[in-house]
Amino acid sequence: MGKDVELLQGTLNLLILKAISLGPLHGYAVLLRIQQLSGDRMEIQQGTLYPALYRLEHLGLIKGQWGESDNNRRAKFYTLSAAGRRQLTQEKRRWEAMAEVMGIILATEKAPNGEAL
């Protein structure tokens, strides 16, 4: 399928929270984790990611701590805060409910008389 999945508005925060929930990550590693989890079908641009990380940290959903990356560079590593874990749970439930509703709507067929089944 390739990297052709468009990011729906409002899902970036959820993707970042999920990626970080799996373990502490620096910014670029968040990009790689999302790409990996999507089976290489989704790619987040750095220009989109870093403002989102700043916003999530400012909101208290993630915590950043400076450290050293695998290639010996200074990097900020992010972890979820307690508020971030709660937000991830809420957003996941909302997304699953929306996906269920969308599945129902998209599975609807027309009857021969033109009425929805």
N, C-alpha and C positions, 0 to 999 in steps of 0.2 A: 504494500500500500504506500510505502514511502512516508516522508515527513510532510504529509499534506493535511493533517488534522488541524483545523483551525481552533484556536483557543476561544472558548465561549466567554463572553464578558462575565466577570465575577468569579471565574474558576481558578485564576492564578493563585490567589491566597490559599485556597483549599489545596492545590497541588504543592505549594511550598510547605504548608503545614504538614502535609502527609510525608513529603520527602524528609523533612527534618525530624519527624516523629520516629523515623527508623534509625536515627543516630545523629550525633553532632556532625554538621557539614559546614564547610566554608562556601562562599557564594558560588564559585564556579562548579563545585561539586554538587550543589543543588541542581544546577542545569543538567549535569550529567546523570544524576539520580532520576530526575523526571524523564529524561530521554530513555534511560534504561527501563524504568517501570512501564513506559508506554510501548516498549518493544521497538524503539526507534521510529515511532510514528508521530512523535511530538517533539518539537524543538522550541525552547524558550530563548529569546534573544537576551543578551546581557543588558541591553538598554532598557528592557522591560523588567528584568529580574531585580536589579539592584535598587531601583526606587521602591519596588514592592517589599524587599527585605527591610529597607529603611522604615517604610510605613508600618510594617508588622512589628518591628522592634519598638517604634515610637508608641504604638498601641499597647505594648506590653504583652504581645502574644508570643514573641520569641525573645531570647536573650542572646546577645553577642559578646564574645570574649576573644581577645586577640591571642593568637598562637602562631605556630609555625606549620606550614603545609608539608606534604610529603616531599616536595621539591625544595625544601628549606627556604620558602618565602613566607614573609609575614602575611597572615590572613586572619580574617575575622570568622570564628566558628560560631554557628548558631545552634541553639537548643530550644525546645518548646518550654514555655513557662506553664504554670498550672492553668492560667487563663487560656493559653494557646491550646492545651489539651482539650479543655472544655469546648472551645471554638471549633476545633477539628471534629469533635463528636457531633456537635450541632450541625455544622456544615455538611458533614457526611450524611446525616439523616435527611437533611433537606434535599441533597443531590439524589439520594436513592429514591425518595418520594417523587421527585420530579421525573426521574428516569422511568419509574413505574407508570406514572400518568402518561408520559410521552409514548411509552410502549403500547399502552391501551389505545391511545388515540391513533397511532400509526398503524395498528393492526386492524382498525375498523374498515370494513368493506361495505360497498353499496349493495343493496338488494336489487333484484331485477326491476322493481318498481321505483328505484331511485332513492328509497329511504335507507338510512344508515341501519346496519344490523346491530 
